[in-house]
Amino acid sequence: MARLPRFVLPGQPQHVIVRGNNRSEIFCADTDYQFYLEKLQLA
């Protein structure tokens, strides 16, 4: 069964979950994490 559409309230923050395939590590170095944070701020 497909996932239902997300419930979105305009102007309200969303809870973002980040994890790799099979819950593997996605930030192997501090620079990876900093790059992610910079892109998140731009979004």
PDB file of N, H, CA, C and O in Angstrom:
ATOM      1  N   MET A   1       0.842  -1.175   0.000  1.00  0.00           N
ATOM      2  CA  MET A   1       0.000   0.000   0.000  1.00  0.00           C
ATOM      3  C   MET A   1       0.889   1.240   0.000  1.00  0.00           C
ATOM      4  O   MET A   1       1.859   1.312   0.754  1.00  0.00           O
ATOM      5  N   ALA A   2       0.564   2.199  -0.831  1.00  0.00           N
ATOM      6  H   ALA A   2      -0.224   2.141  -1.443  1.00  0.00           H
ATOM      7  CA  ALA A   2       1.357   3.425  -0.937  1.00  0.00           C
ATOM      8  C   ALA A   2       1.165   4.300   0.293  1.00  0.00           C
ATOM      9  O   ALA A   2       0.134   4.252   0.963  1.00  0.00           O
ATOM     10  N   ARG A   3       2.187   5.099   0.568  1.00  0.00           N
ATOM     11  H   ARG A   3       3.025   5.138   0.024  1.00  0.00           H
ATOM     12  CA  ARG A   3       2.123   6.045   1.690  1.00  0.00           C
ATOM     13  C   ARG A   3       1.112   7.140   1.378  1.00  0.00           C
ATOM     14  O   ARG A   3       1.011   7.584   0.234  1.00  0.00           O
ATOM     15  N   LEU A   4       0.374   7.573   2.374  1.00  0.00           N
ATOM     16  H   LEU A   4       0.456   7.213   3.303  1.00  0.00           H
ATOM     17  CA  LEU A   4      -0.568   8.678   2.204  1.00  0.00           C
ATOM     18  C   LEU A   4       0.210   9.984   2.059  1.00  0.00           C
ATOM     19  O   LEU A   4       1.331  10.093   2.554  1.00  0.00           O
ATOM     20  N   PRO A   5      -0.378  10.979   1.382  1.00  0.00           N
ATOM     21  CA  PRO A   5       0.312  12.273   1.254  1.00  0.00           C
ATOM     22  C   PRO A   5       0.591  12.872   2.633  1.00  0.00           C
ATOM     23  O   PRO A   5      -0.169  12.671   3.581  1.00  0.00           O
ATOM     24  N   ARG A   6       1.691  13.607   2.720  1.00  0.00           N
ATOM     25  H   ARG A   6       2.308  13.771   1.951  1.00  0.00           H
ATOM     26  CA  ARG A   6       2.038  14.248   3.982  1.00  0.00           C
ATOM     27  C   ARG A   6       1.055  15.366   4.300  1.00  0.00           C
ATOM     28  O   ARG A   6       0.550  16.041   3.403  1.00  0.00           O
ATOM     29  N   PHE A   7       0.791  15.552   5.591  1.00  0.00           N
ATOM     30  H   PHE A   7       1.201  15.004   6.320  1.00  0.00           H
ATOM     31  CA  PHE A   7      -0.072  16.630   6.059  1.00  0.00           C
ATOM     32  C   PHE A   7       0.795  17.875   6.207  1.00  0.00           C
ATOM     33  O   PHE A   7       1.733  17.884   7.004  1.00  0.00           O
ATOM     34  N   VAL A   8       0.491  18.931   5.445  1.00  0.00           N
ATOM     35  H   VAL A   8      -0.271  18.924   4.797  1.00  0.00           H
ATOM     36  CA  VAL A   8       1.328  20.129   5.448  1.00  0.00           C
ATOM     37  C   VAL A   8       0.489  21.331   5.853  1.00  0.00           C
ATOM     38  O   VAL A   8      -0.578  21.578   5.292  1.00  0.00           O
ATOM     39  N   LEU A   9       0.987  22.075   6.836  1.00  0.00           N
ATOM     40  H   LEU A   9       1.854  21.875   7.292  1.00  0.00           H
ATOM     41  CA  LEU A   9       0.384  23.345   7.221  1.00  0.00           C
ATOM     42  C   LEU A   9       1.300  24.455   6.716  1.00  0.00           C
ATOM     43  O   LEU A   9       2.443  24.550   7.163  1.00  0.00           O
ATOM     44  N   PRO A  10       0.832  25.293   5.800  1.00  0.00           N
ATOM     45  CA  PRO A  10       1.691  26.353   5.259  1.00  0.00           C
ATOM     46  C   PRO A  10       2.253  27.237   6.374  1.00  0.00           C
ATOM     47  O   PRO A  10       1.538  27.622   7.299  1.00  0.00           O
ATOM     48  N   GLY A  11       3.538  27.548   6.268  1.00  0.00           N
ATOM     49  H   GLY A  11       4.119  27.235   5.517  1.00  0.00           H
ATOM     50  CA  GLY A  11       4.191  28.413   7.239  1.00  0.00           C
ATOM     51  C   GLY A  11       4.653  27.724   8.500  1.00  0.00           C
ATOM     52  O   GLY A  11       5.243  28.366   9.369  1.00  0.00           O
ATOM     53  N   GLN A  12       4.401  26.429   8.627  1.00  0.00           N
ATOM     54  H   GLN A  12       3.922  25.907   7.922  1.00  0.00           H
ATOM     55  CA  GLN A  12       4.815  25.682   9.814  1.00  0.00           C
ATOM     56  C   GLN A  12       6.013  24.810   9.478  1.00  0.00           C
ATOM     57  O   GLN A  12       6.091  24.258   8.380  1.00  0.00           O
ATOM     58  N   PRO A  13       6.955  24.681  10.421  1.00  0.00           N
ATOM     59  CA  PRO A  13       8.137  23.859  10.151  1.00  0.00           C
ATOM     60  C   PRO A  13       7.791  22.379  10.016  1.00  0.00           C
ATOM     61  O   PRO A  13       6.785  21.908  10.545  1.00  0.00           O
ATOM     62  N   GLN A  14       8.643  21.664   9.300  1.00  0.00           N
ATOM     63  H   GLN A  14       9.460  22.046   8.869  1.00  0.00           H
ATOM     64  CA  GLN A  14       8.481  20.225   9.110  1.00  0.00           C
ATOM     65  C   GLN A  14       9.586  19.494   9.857  1.00  0.00           C
ATOM     66  O   GLN A  14      10.688  20.023  10.006  1.00  0.00           O
ATOM     67  N   HIS A  15       9.308  18.309  10.316  1.00  0.00           N
ATOM     68  H   HIS A  15       8.413  17.879  10.195  1.00  0.00           H
ATOM     69  CA  HIS A  15      10.317  17.473  10.964  1.00  0.00           C
ATOM     70  C   HIS A  15      11.020  16.690   9.863  1.00  0.00           C
ATOM     71  O   HIS A  15      10.391  15.913   9.145  1.00  0.00           O
ATOM     72  N   VAL A  16      12.327  16.899   9.735  1.00  0.00           N
ATOM     73  H   VAL A  16      12.838  17.530  10.318  1.00  0.00           H
ATOM     74  CA  VAL A  16      13.111  16.253   8.685  1.00  0.00           C
ATOM     75  C   VAL A  16      13.878  15.081   9.281  1.00  0.00           C
ATOM     76  O   VAL A  16      14.582  15.237  10.279  1.00  0.00           O
ATOM     77  N   ILE A  17      13.743  13.919   8.675  1.00  0.00           N
ATOM     78  H   ILE A  17      13.172  13.793   7.864  1.00  0.00           H
ATOM     79  CA  ILE A  17      14.466  12.733   9.109  1.00  0.00           C
ATOM     80  C   ILE A  17      15.459  12.371   8.012  1.00  0.00           C
ATOM     81  O   ILE A  17      15.095  12.249   6.842  1.00  0.00           O
ATOM     82  N   VAL A  18      16.703  12.204   8.403  1.00  0.00           N
ATOM     83  H   VAL A  18      16.999  12.304   9.354  1.00  0.00           H
ATOM     84  CA  VAL A  18      17.740  11.873   7.431  1.00  0.00           C
ATOM     85  C   VAL A  18      18.432  10.599   7.877  1.00  0.00           C
ATOM     86  O   VAL A  18      18.984  10.531   8.975  1.00  0.00           O
ATOM     87  N   ARG A  19      18.400   9.595   7.020  1.00  0.00           N
ATOM     88  H   ARG A  19      17.951   9.651   6.128  1.00  0.00           H
ATOM     89  CA  ARG A  19      19.158   8.373   7.293  1.00  0.00           C
ATOM     90  C   ARG A  19      19.449   7.665   5.976  1.00  0.00           C
ATOM     91  O   ARG A  19      18.712   7.808   5.000  1.00  0.00           O
ATOM     92  N   GLY A  20      20.516   6.915   5.969  1.00  0.00           N
ATOM     93  H   GLY A  20      21.114   6.799   6.762  1.00  0.00           H
ATOM     94  CA  GLY A  20      20.928   6.221   4.761  1.00  0.00           C
ATOM     95  C   GLY A  20      20.157   4.925   4.561  1.00  0.00           C
ATOM     96  O   GLY A  20      19.316   4.554   5.380  1.00  0.00           O
ATOM     97  N   ASN A  21      20.455   4.244   3.463  1.00  0.00           N
ATOM     98  H   ASN A  21      21.138   4.546   2.798  1.00  0.00           H
ATOM     99  CA  ASN A  21      19.846   2.946   3.207  1.00  0.00           C
ATOM    100  C   ASN A  21      20.176   1.990   4.344  1.00  0.00           C
ATOM    101  O   ASN A  21      21.319   1.925   4.796  1.00  0.00           O
ATOM    102  N   ASN A  22      19.191   1.262   4.795  1.00  0.00           N
ATOM    103  H   ASN A  22      18.263   1.315   4.427  1.00  0.00           H
ATOM    104  CA  ASN A  22      19.365   0.328   5.913  1.00  0.00           C
ATOM    105  C   ASN A  22      19.943   1.014   7.152  1.00  0.00           C
ATOM    106  O   ASN A  22      20.676   0.410   7.935  1.00  0.00           O
ATOM    107  N   ARG A  23      19.592   2.283   7.303  1.00  0.00           N
ATOM    108  H   ARG A  23      18.996   2.773   6.667  1.00  0.00           H
ATOM    109  CA  ARG A  23      20.043   3.106   8.447  1.00  0.00           C
ATOM    110  C   ARG A  23      21.557   3.233   8.534  1.00  0.00           C
ATOM    111  O   ARG A  23      22.117   3.362   9.623  1.00  0.00           O
ATOM    112  N   SER A  24      22.206   3.196   7.394  1.00  0.00           N
ATOM    113  H   SER A  24      21.751   3.091   6.510  1.00  0.00           H
ATOM    114  CA  SER A  24      23.661   3.338   7.392  1.00  0.00           C
ATOM    115  C   SER A  24      24.060   4.796   7.598  1.00  0.00           C
ATOM    116  O   SER A  24      23.249   5.705   7.414  1.00  0.00           O
ATOM    117  N   GLU A  25      25.309   5.007   7.980  1.00  0.00           N
ATOM    118  H   GLU A  25      25.967   4.269   8.129  1.00  0.00           H
ATOM    119  CA  GLU A  25      25.837   6.341   8.227  1.00  0.00           C
ATOM    120  C   GLU A  25      25.820   7.150   6.942  1.00  0.00           C
ATOM    121  O   GLU A  25      26.171   6.630   5.882  1.00  0.00           O
ATOM    122  N   ILE A  26      25.416   8.418   7.016  1.00  0.00           N
ATOM    123  H   ILE A  26      25.131   8.840   7.876  1.00  0.00           H
ATOM    124  CA  ILE A  26      25.402   9.258   5.819  1.00  0.00           C
ATOM    125  C   ILE A  26      26.417  10.394   5.894  1.00  0.00           C
ATOM    126  O   ILE A  26      26.807  10.940   4.862  1.00  0.00           O
ATOM    127  N   PHE A  27      26.848  10.755   7.100  1.00  0.00           N
ATOM    128  H   PHE A  27      26.531  10.312   7.938  1.00  0.00           H
ATOM    129  CA  PHE A  27      27.859  11.791   7.264  1.00  0.00           C
ATOM    130  C   PHE A  27      29.141  11.113   7.732  1.00  0.00           C
ATOM    131  O   PHE A  27      29.293  10.817   8.917  1.00  0.00           O
ATOM    132  N   CYS A  28      30.060  10.868   6.804  1.00  0.00           N
ATOM    133  H   CYS A  28      29.936  11.109   5.842  1.00  0.00           H
ATOM    134  CA  CYS A  28      31.305  10.169   7.132  1.00  0.00           C
ATOM    135  C   CYS A  28      32.375  11.117   7.638  1.00  0.00           C
ATOM    136  O   CYS A  28      33.343  10.683   8.261  1.00  0.00           O
ATOM    137  N   ALA A  29      32.213  12.400   7.379  1.00  0.00           N
ATOM    138  H   ALA A  29      31.426  12.752   6.872  1.00  0.00           H
ATOM    139  CA  ALA A  29      33.187  13.404   7.816  1.00  0.00           C
ATOM    140  C   ALA A  29      32.441  14.676   8.192  1.00  0.00           C
ATOM    141  O   ALA A  29      31.311  14.896   7.756  1.00  0.00           O
ATOM    142  N   ASP A  30      33.074  15.505   8.998  1.00  0.00           N
ATOM    143  H   ASP A  30      33.991  15.327   9.353  1.00  0.00           H
ATOM    144  CA  ASP A  30      32.453  16.770   9.402  1.00  0.00           C
ATOM    145  C   ASP A  30      32.117  17.644   8.199  1.00  0.00           C
ATOM    146  O   ASP A  30      31.126  18.374   8.211  1.00  0.00           O
ATOM    147  N   THR A  31      32.954  17.566   7.152  1.00  0.00           N
ATOM    148  H   THR A  31      33.759  16.973   7.141  1.00  0.00           H
ATOM    149  CA  THR A  31      32.684  18.374   5.961  1.00  0.00           C
ATOM    150  C   THR A  31      31.394  17.940   5.269  1.00  0.00           C
ATOM    151  O   THR A  31      30.696  18.776   4.696  1.00  0.00           O
ATOM    152  N   ASP A  32      31.065  16.649   5.310  1.00  0.00           N
ATOM    153  H   ASP A  32      31.632  15.969   5.776  1.00  0.00           H
ATOM    154  CA  ASP A  32      29.798  16.161   4.739  1.00  0.00           C
ATOM    155  C   ASP A  32      28.620  16.794   5.478  1.00  0.00           C
ATOM    156  O   ASP A  32      27.655  17.244   4.861  1.00  0.00           O
ATOM    157  N   TYR A  33      28.714  16.822   6.796  1.00  0.00           N
ATOM    158  H   TYR A  33      29.498  16.457   7.298  1.00  0.00           H
ATOM    159  CA  TYR A  33      27.641  17.373   7.630  1.00  0.00           C
ATOM    160  C   TYR A  33      27.514  18.882   7.399  1.00  0.00           C
ATOM    161  O   TYR A  33      26.399  19.393   7.297  1.00  0.00           O
ATOM    162  N   GLN A  34      28.628  19.597   7.315  1.00  0.00           N
ATOM    163  H   GLN A  34      29.534  19.182   7.397  1.00  0.00           H
ATOM    164  CA  GLN A  34      28.591  21.039   7.077  1.00  0.00           C
ATOM    165  C   GLN A  34      27.978  21.348   5.704  1.00  0.00           C
ATOM    166  O   GLN A  34      27.205  22.297   5.568  1.00  0.00           O
ATOM    167  N   PHE A  35      28.322  20.555   4.699  1.00  0.00           N
ATOM    168  H   PHE A  35      28.950  19.785   4.810  1.00  0.00           H
ATOM    169  CA  PHE A  35      27.750  20.733   3.365  1.00  0.00           C
ATOM    170  C   PHE A  35      26.227  20.573   3.420  1.00  0.00           C
ATOM    171  O   PHE A  35      25.494  21.370   2.834  1.00  0.00           O
ATOM    172  N   TYR A  36      25.763  19.553   4.118  1.00  0.00           N
ATOM    173  H   TYR A  36      26.359  18.906   4.594  1.00  0.00           H
ATOM    174  CA  TYR A  36      24.321  19.314   4.264  1.00  0.00           C
ATOM    175  C   TYR A  36      23.643  20.505   4.947  1.00  0.00           C
ATOM    176  O   TYR A  36      22.596  20.966   4.493  1.00  0.00           O
ATOM    177  N   LEU A  37      24.229  20.999   6.023  1.00  0.00           N
ATOM    178  H   LEU A  37      25.080  20.625   6.392  1.00  0.00           H
ATOM    179  CA  LEU A  37      23.633  22.128   6.748  1.00  0.00           C
ATOM    180  C   LEU A  37      23.561  23.390   5.886  1.00  0.00           C
ATOM    181  O   LEU A  37      22.580  24.131   5.949  1.00  0.00           O
ATOM    182  N   GLU A  38      24.594  23.632   5.084  1.00  0.00           N
ATOM    183  H   GLU A  38      25.391  23.030   5.033  1.00  0.00           H
ATOM    184  CA  GLU A  38      24.586  24.783   4.201  1.00  0.00           C
ATOM    185  C   GLU A  38      23.466  24.674   3.184  1.00  0.00           C
ATOM    186  O   GLU A  38      22.762  25.653   2.940  1.00  0.00           O
ATOM    187  N   LYS A  39      23.287  23.512   2.587  1.00  0.00           N
ATOM    188  H   LYS A  39      23.860  22.717   2.785  1.00  0.00           H
ATOM    189  CA  LYS A  39      22.224  23.323   1.595  1.00  0.00           C
ATOM    190  C   LYS A  39      20.844  23.398   2.250  1.00  0.00           C
ATOM    191  O   LYS A  39      19.899  23.904   1.645  1.00  0.00           O
ATOM    192  N   LEU A  40      20.725  22.906   3.456  1.00  0.00           N
ATOM    193  H   LEU A  40      21.493  22.494   3.947  1.00  0.00           H
ATOM    194  CA  LEU A  40      19.450  22.986   4.175  1.00  0.00           C
ATOM    195  C   LEU A  40      19.083  24.431   4.464  1.00  0.00           C
ATOM    196  O   LEU A  40      17.916  24.806   4.353  1.00  0.00           O
ATOM    197  N   GLN A  41      20.066  25.251   4.836  1.00  0.00           N
ATOM    198  H   GLN A  41      21.014  24.946   4.927  1.00  0.00           H
ATOM    199  CA  GLN A  41      19.789  26.666   5.089  1.00  0.00           C
ATOM    200  C   GLN A  41      19.324  27.364   3.823  1.00  0.00           C
ATOM    201  O   GLN A  41      18.430  28.208   3.878  1.00  0.00           O
ATOM    202  N   LEU A  42      19.913  27.028   2.689  1.00  0.00           N
ATOM    203  H   LEU A  42      20.640  26.342   2.645  1.00  0.00           H
ATOM    204  CA  LEU A  42      19.516  27.650   1.429  1.00  0.00           C
ATOM    205  C   LEU A  42      18.097  27.276   1.022  1.00  0.00           C
ATOM    206  O   LEU A  42      17.398  28.057   0.375  1.00  0.00           O
ATOM    207  N   ALA A  43      17.686  26.093   1.401  1.00  0.00           N
ATOM    208  H   ALA A  43      18.253  25.458   1.927  1.00  0.00           H
ATOM    209  CA  ALA A  43      16.345  25.623   1.054  1.00  0.00           C
ATOM    210  C   ALA A  43      15.317  26.311   1.917  1.00  0.00           C
ATOM    211  O   ALA A  43      14.122  26.052   1.779  1.00  0.00           O
TER     212      ALA A  43
END
